[in-house]
Each structure stands twice: as C-alpha cells, then as structure tokens.
C-alpha cells in the first residue's frame, strides 16, 4: 500500500492551498459581498474580516456516481388522472427538501454557503483595483529589500549547495591531467608486453620486468584520489538589491472652527482609509500628517486624528509647510510625491488665490498626484473654484471630489485612486 504524505508548510492552516483555490474560483461573489460590506460598515472597522454568503447553487459541482444498473420492473399504483403509457410531466417549482431555510409564500428558494474571510483577504479584495496613480521608479538609495540570485560557481560554500555535476567534472579533469604521463607509459609498456609474448615468448626475464613496470604504473595511477577537496564546486548565491518605488504621501486636514465634529469625523475616516490603503500596498512609503487652521503644524498620526485644537482658516499655511518639507526631506528626483487634502471649503477669501499660486508653481510640478476632498453639503466656496483652475492646468495629476456624508467616502476614494489603464 502506498501512502502520500503532504509536507507542504502550511503551518496551522492545513488547507491554505485549497482555500486560495476556492477564493480564486468564487472571486466575483466574494468581491461583490465585500463591496456590500463596505457600504454598511464604518471605515474604522475596515481592518476586520467579513462573513461571506454564496448561494448554494453557485458552488454545486458535477458528481459521477454508479446507477442501479440492470433492467428494473416497477409497479406504481394507478389513479383516475393517469393511464398506462402516459408520461408524467415535470412538476413546476422546487421539490420538497430537508433544508432549514426560512418559510415563504413562494415555492422556490436556495441554501447559502457561509464562510469567514480573514482581515488580509478582506483588504485584498477591497483594494485590488486601486493604486497610486503615476507611480514611477526613481533612483533609490539604501534599499532594504534583497533577492537571492545565482551567481555562477565558487570553490567554497555550503555543503548543501554543492554542484555534483561540476564537482565530478572537475575531479575527472584533475585525474586526466595528473595521470597523463603515467597512462602514456602504461600504454607503451602494454604494447611492449604484447610484443614480447608474440615474438620472444621464452624471454621470461624481460617479460617479468615489463609486467612489474605495468603493475607499478597502475599502482601510481590508482593512488590518485577519485575526489579531492580541490574538486568541490558550489553554487554561488548572492543577494542583490531589489529596487522598489519610494513614495511619500502628504495628508493635509483642515481643523478650523468651521469644521464641525461630523465633518472632521468624515475627514478622519477618509484619511484612515487612505492610510490603510498605502500601508498595505506599498512597502517603501512615508506619510506626513499636517493639521492646519490659521497656522499649520506637522504632527504624528495620533495627534492628527484625535487632537482638539481649532482656530480660523488659512489653507495656504498647510501648502507652504508641505512645500518646505518637500524641499528639505523629499527631493522630487528621488521620491514619488502624493498629497491628499480634506477641507469643508471655507477659507479666507484673499487666501484662496494664494493657494492656487503655491500649488501651481511650487507643488504641482513636483508631485505625482494631488487630491482635494471637500466635505460639505453646501455650495462650493472660492477655494473649490480656484482648485478647478488647477485641475484644468494639470488634468493628469490633480483631482477633486465632494463628500456629503460618510456613505460617500468609499465611492469617492475608489474614484480618486481607480487603477488607470496603461496608455
């Protein structure tokens, strides 16, 4: 009897391979369920898994089985509706089953297959069609990721990496080189022995002397080791830097007095979703958090989301700080620069043209993508119209959207970061 032992390293998840195959097969169902879950869940809960339901009929697979076989004779009781030889029509609707579905007034239904997807799987389906637009490879310094590649043959190495073919080939070449003269003398002595046995069979002394010479030459050749440490050859593996795109995302949030707590909450949710998206999809990315009212300040993640500081509104203060940080820490020659700005649109009137001037001349020429999200149910203010002029000047790298309620966050986010088709 043969035994098949599965030694694939799945850890505690013994059915990982089968699970991944299942997720690929029913990707459309799962993706639809994830999108429905996003619409009814808070952005704060996006990092959790989700319970997915798939109609039972969609996971049915054909099954081969043995029939009863042979010729069967069955007698059915007759009734007043049918006579012998008539065909019984197929009943309409579903037949009686043993499922535990809910009662209803219709004769059709389906059982659902329910399973739980993990946090990683949920985020994978959620973000699979999104990306940072215009991401390009730039010159990298201090790359911290490496890949192992073959780099030829070495004379020293780990025994587990020994190259058997090259080792035996080297040993064979060494034996040929070191025993070449002895083999030539051996061939001549063998010819001389054959000649003596044919021409001088009675010359025992010369024959014995040649035989001793042949044994001496054979002993010399055999003393040479079959394999020497000099022959050992190893596969050489080296680590090469694995270039990856470096990007920085600037998050600018208005925390002025005109921003109500509900508006700030929507802005926080948008940035949380953006932060989660960036950290999942890009290894080498840095995030700069800037809060502003009449003045701007760079803060950490905790203060950015939860500080209660407020004041008037001068949006240009945040743009000036962003430009200073770009020039000091993130040169455009080495970094892909992205920015996302959230505000209710209220701004000091004389400041909106200044914002357009800073963006047009000092920021937009150096960034890959800039997004502006205005969170308000009211009519647009002067800042929106100034930014529209920027969108006309930079149609490929600038985008703006309006958020009215929390339900608009994910649709707007997908619109801003939808994967672009290559042109």
N, C-alpha and C positions, 0 to 999 in steps of 0.2 A: 504494500500500500504506500502511495506517495503522499507526503504532507507538504503543503505550501505554507510557508511562514512569512507574513508581511512584516518586514523590518523597516518600513518607511518611518522616518522620525516625525511623527505627528504629535508627540507629547501626550497630553491628557486627552486631546481631541482626536480620538481614534478614527473618526470618519471625516476628517478635514477634506480629503480628496473628493469623496462623494458629495460633501456639502458644497464645495466650489463648483462641481459639475451641475448640481441642482440649481445653484444661483445663476449660472450662465444660461441654463435651459429656460428658466422662467424669469429672465431679466425684465421683460416688458411688464409682467404682472407686478413684480416687486417694485419697479421704478414708479409705476402708477400709484401703488399703495404708499410709497414714501412721499410722493408729491401731495397726496391727500393728507398724510400725517403732518406735513409741514404747514398746511393751511390751517390746521386746528390746534397746533402746538405753539407754545411760546418759544421764541428764539433762545431763551435761556435754557431750554430743555433739549436743544438740538443734539447735544453730545450723547444722549442716551439712545438705546436701541429702540426697536419698534416691533409690535406683533403684527405679522402679515397674514392675510387670509387669501387663499387662492381657491376658486371654485373647484370642487372635486372632479368635475367632468374634464377640466383642463389638464389634469395630471394623470388621467387614465392612459394606460399603455396596452397595446395588443398582447394577448396571452395565448400561447399554444397549449392545448391540452388534448388528452385522448377522449374520443367519444365512446359511446357504449358499444358500438360495433355490432355486426351481425344483422340479421333480419328480425325485426321486432313486430309482434302482433299484439295490439292493444284494443280492448273493447271499452268504449265510452258509453255511458248511459245516454239515451236519446231524450229529446223533449219535443214540444209542439212547434218550436221555431225552426229546427233544422231537420233535414232528412239525410239519408246516407248518400255520400258522394259530394256534398256541398263543402265549399271552402269557408272556413271561419275567418271573418275579417279581423285585421289587427285592431285592438282596442285603441281608442284615442286617449292621449294623455299618458301620464306615467302610471306604472303598475303599483301595487301595494308593496311597500318596502318595510324594512325593520329599522330605519334611521330614527334619530331622535330630534328631527327638525321641528320648527315651530308650526303650529296649526294655522291653516289659512283657508280662504274660500275658493282657492284655485286648485286644480289637480296636478300642477307641476311644481317642481322645486329642485334644489340641488344641495348636496352636502359640501361644506367648505373644509379645506385643509388649512389648518392654522399652525404657524411656527414663528419662532422668535429670531430676529436678526440682531446681531451684536452692534455695538457702537461703531466699530470700524466699518462694518458692512453698510450700516445706515448712512454714514458720512460718504462712503464711496459712491453709493447710488445718488446721493444728494448733490455731490459736486462733480460728477463725472463729465458733465457737459460744460463746465466752467473753467476759465483760465484767465491769467493776467494778460491783457492784450499787448501786442507789440513787444513781447519778451524776446530779447536778443542776447546772444553770447557776447560778453565783453571780456577784456583782459582780466584774468584772475590772479590774485596774489595770496599765497598762504592757503591754498586749497586743502581742506582737511579730509577729503574723501579719496580713496585709492582703489584701484582694481588690480588684481594679480594676473599677470600675463606671462606667457612662455618667452624665454629669452635665450634659447639655444641650449648648449651642453656645457657643463662645468666638470672639472676634475675632483671637486669636493662638494659634498652636500649631504642631505638627509638620506639614510638608507631606504626610507620609504619611497624616495623619488629616483631610485636607480634606474637607468635606462639599460635594460637587459640586452637588447639588440646591439646597441653601440658598444657596450662592455665586451660582449663576445667577439664582436668585430675587431675591437682594439686588441684583445688577447690573441686572436688568430694572427693579426698582423705582426704583433710582437714576436710570436713564436716563429713565424716565417723569416723575419728579419734576423733574429739571433741564431737560428739554426741553419741558415742558408749554406754556409761553407761546409758544415758537418754533413748536410744532406748531399751536397755535391761529392764530397769524399766518399760517402756511403754508396752512392751510385757507381762511382768508379771502382770501388772495392768489390761490389757485387758483380760487375762485369768481369773483373779480373778473376774472381772465383769461378764464374761460369766458364771462362776460357780455359782455366787450369783443369777443370773437371772434364772438359771435352778433349783438349789437346794433350795434357800431361796428367792423366789420372793416377799415375804412380808417384807423382811428386808430392808425397804426403807432407813434407816439411813446409813447402810454400803454401799448400792448401790450408794447413793448420794456422800458419801465420796470417793469411788473409782472413780466415774465419775469426781469429782473435781480434783483428783490426775492425771487422764489421761489428762484433759484439761491443767493442769499446766505443765506436761511433754511435751505436744505438743507445748505449747507456748515457752518453753525453747528451743526446737529444732528449731522452726521457727524463733526465734530471731537471730540465727546464720546467718550471711550474705551469700548469694549464691556465691558471688565473692568478694574476698578481695585483697588488693594490694600485699599481700604476695603470692598470687596465680599466679600473672602475670609472664609469661615466654617469653623471647625474643630470636629470632635467633641471635646468635653471629657471626658477620663477622669481620675478621681480615685481615690485609694486610701483605702478605708475599713477601719477595724479589723475584723478577723474574730474575733469572740468565740469562745473555746474554754474548755472546762471545765478549771479548775485543781484538781489533786488532789495530796495528799501521802500516801505510804504509809510507815507505821512498821513496821520489821522488828525484832522482839524475839526474841532467841535465847538460850536457857539454855546456858551453857558451864561449869556447875558440875562438881564431881568425879563426881557420879552419872551424868553424860552420858558414855557410852563413846564411843570413837572411831567405832564403827559408827553410833551414834545421831547423833552430830554430823555424820557424813557424809550421813545421810539428811536432816537438817535443812538442811544446806548445799545439797543438791540441790533441796529444796523451794523454798528462797529464790532459788536461781539460776533455776529455772523461773518463779517469780513475778516476779523482776526482769526476765527476758527478755520476759515477757508484758506488763508495764507499759510498758517502753521501746518496744515495738513498737506498742502500741495507743493510747497517749496521748502527745501531744507535750508538753503542759504538765503534767508530773508530777515531783515531787521525792520522793526516797527517803531516809529517815532510818534508819540502822543503829544498833541498841542491843544491846550484849552485856551479860550480867549473870551474876553468881554471888551473892556476898553483897552486892556493890555493882554499880551499873550505870554504863555509860560509853558515850557516843556515839562511834562510830568510823567510819572510811571503809570502803569496800567491801572493800579488800584485807585490812585487819585483821579485819573482820567474819568473813570466810570462812577465814582462814588463821592467825590468832593462836592460840598455845598456852596462853594464860592460863586458869587454872581456880581453883576455890575451892568454898566452901559454896553454899547455895541460899537466896536470899531474893528471890522473884519480885516482891514489891511494890516493890523498888528500881527495877526497869525501868519499872513502871507510873507511879511518881512522876516519873521523868525524862521519860517521854512526856508526862505532863500539864504539866510545866513547859515543855517545848519547844513544845507546842501553844499555851499561853498567851502565850509570848514571840514566836514566829515565825509561827504558823499560826492566826490567829483563825478561828473557825468561820463567821463571817459572810462570809468571802472564800474559804475553802478547803473542798474535799471531803476529809474526813479518813478514811483507812483504816488498819487495823492488822492485822498477821499475827504471831502468837506461836507459837513452837515450843519444846517442853519435853518431858522424859520424865515429867513429872507429879510428881516428887519435890519437896517443898517443906517448909520448916519449918512444923510444924503450926499454930502460932499465927499464921503469916503468911498462910495461905490466906483466912481471913475478912477480913483487911485488904485483900487483893487484890480480893475481891468488893466491899468497901465503896468502894475507889477507882474501880473500873470502873463501878459502878452510879451513883455520884453525880458523879464528876468527868470521866469519859471517855465513857461510852456516850451521854449526852445530846447530845454534840457530834460524834460520828463517824457516817459513812455506813454503815460495815460493819466488823466486828471478827471475825477468825477465830482460833481456837485449835486447834493441831495437837499432839496428844500422841503422842510416838514411844515406844512401849513395847509389848512382848508380854504384860506382866503385867496384873494387875488395876488398875483405876483407883485413884488416890490421892485425898486430900482436895481437892486443887485442882480436879480434874475435877468433883466433885460441887458445889463452890462455883460453878463456872462454869455448871453446869446450871441453877442458880437464876437466874443472869444471863440465860441463854437463855430461860427462862420469862418473865422480865420484859421482855426485848427480843427477841421472836421474829423480827422482820424484819431486825434489824441485827446479830445475833450468831449465829455458827455455830461448832461444834466437831466435829472428826473425829479418829479414831485411826489412826496409821500403825504398821504392824508391820514391814514390810520395804520395800526400795526399790521393789519392784513395785507397791506401793500408792500411790506418790507421784502419778502422773498421774491415776488414777481419783479419788482424794481431791481433787486440785486441780480437776478438772472439776466435782465435786460442789459444791465451795465457790464456784466462780465461774461456774457454769452461767448462761447468759443467761435472765433472768426474763421471762415473758410480761407484757405491759402489762395492767394491770387497770383 
